[in-house]
């Protein structure tokens, strides 16, 4: 893994309603992508203007497939984890921004989680002379409530600071696979 933190974003496809709104409205906005930068495109009276821009490590457009995102932004993280380095991948965004679609996928397109688990077990199969213990947690933080999505009870998990207040200690149970 090259860097400690990488930020990749995926632009969610516009709904039909959003597309219609942009085409017919005298003032609406969408996004323009230029490599790893996105810019707000504001439309006023049949003219489009580039507005505020944001730069990330990777930007995926609305046509990107989840496997492209996995191999471009997540694959190295999973490989590092298989070499003993702690790793975290998480999706962040407002409601309906595409987090669940990206992480879970759908019947015809595997999500990030499925692709990562597949890679972990492929690695184990290829290295069958070693012994592995696979543990994972799958958390959701919503309205400051932390839930383990692998726990059927989905109780609110507590997060507390340690004695010197320098780091957070998570009281999370890992599920062995």
N, C-alpha and C positions, 0 to 999 in steps of 0.2 A: 504494500500500500504506500503510495507516494506522499500523501499529505494526511494530517490528522483529521481534518474536517473538509468535506466537499459538499457543496450545495448544488443539487440538480433540480430543475423544475420541469414540469410537464404542463403544457398549455392544454386545458380541457377543450374539446371541440365545443363550439357554440351550439346551443339548442336551436331548433327551427325558429322559435320565438325570438331569440337573441339575434339571429341572422336577419330576420324580417325587420326587427327593430332598428338594426344598424343600417339596413338598406333604405328604409323609409323615413327614418327620423332625421330631423334637421340638426340634431346634436346627439351623437352617440359615440361610443369608443370601442376599440378592439385592440389587439396587440400585433406589432410587427416584430419579427425575429431576424436578427443579424448575428449569426454564429452563436456566441454565448451571451448576447445582450438582447433584452426585450425592451420595446418602446411602446408607450401608449399612443395609439392613433386616435385622434379626436376628429370627428367629422362635424363640420358646421357649414350649412348652406352649400352643399355639393362640393366642398373642398375638404381635403384630409390633411392634418398636420401631425407631425411627430411631436409627442410631448415627453414626459418624464421617461427616462431610461434606467434600466436596472441590469447589472452584470452579474452572472453566476458562473460557476465552474462548468456547468453544462445546461443547455436549454433544449428541450425536446418539443417539437411542434405538435399540433393536434392530430397529425396523421401518424405519429410515432407509435410503434408497437411496443408492448411491455417487454418483450425479449430484447429489443434494442436498448431500452433503458437499463435492463438488468445487466447486459454485457458491457454497456458503456459507463455505468455508474455504481453497480453493486457487486459485480463479479469479483473484483479485486478485494473487496471487503470480506466476502465469504472465504476466499482463498487465504487471506491473512488469518481469519478465525481458525481455519483448518491447520494453520501453523502455530497455533497457540496464542494469538493476539486477540484480546477482547475486542469485540466489534458490535456496533449498533447501526441499524438502518431504521429510519423512521419517516413516516409521511406526516406532513403538517399542512394544514390549510383549513379554510372555512368550510362549513357544511355545503355539500354538493360540489366540491371542487375536484373530486375524482380520486381521493385517497383510497377508498375501498376498492374501486375499480383497479387502481394500480397495484395495490398490495394483494388483493384476493384474485383478481382476474375474473374471467367469466368462462362459461363452458367451452368456448372455442379458442380461448387465449389464456394461458397460465399467468398467474400474477407473480409478483416479486417473491412472495413467500414460497409458493410452489417451486419456482425455479431455484431458489436458494436451498430448499430442503433436498431437491433432486441432486443438486451439485454436491451437497454434504455427503449424501449416501453413495453417490458415484465415487467420491474420493475414498470413502471407507472401503468400498468394494475393491478398489484398485490397490489399497494398502492393507490387505487382509492379514498381514503378519503383525500388525499393530493392534492394540486393543483401544477402543474408543468408547467414551461415555458422551452421549449427546444430550445436552440440556438446552432448553430454550424457554424464553418467556415471550408472551405476545400480549402487550399491554395497550390499553386505550386510556387516554386522558381526555375527559370530557367534562366541562364545567368544574374543573379542579378535583374531579373524582377519578382515582386511578383504579382500573379494573384489569384483572388478568383474564383475557378472553379464552384461555385454555381451562379456566376454572368454571365449572357449571354454576357455582354459587355467585360468581362475579361480585364479591364483596369489595368495598372500598379499601384499598391497600393504603397503609400509612407510610409516609415518607418523613424521616426525621433527620436532624443534624447530629453529627457526632459531637463528642465532648469539646473539641477545640473549634467547632463550627467552621472548619475549613472545607469539609466536603459533605455530601449527602449520602446517607446510608439508606438503601432501599430494602424494605422488608418484603422481599418478593420470593416466593417459592418457585423454583424451576421445575418444569415438568420434564421427566426423563423420557426419551423417545426410544 
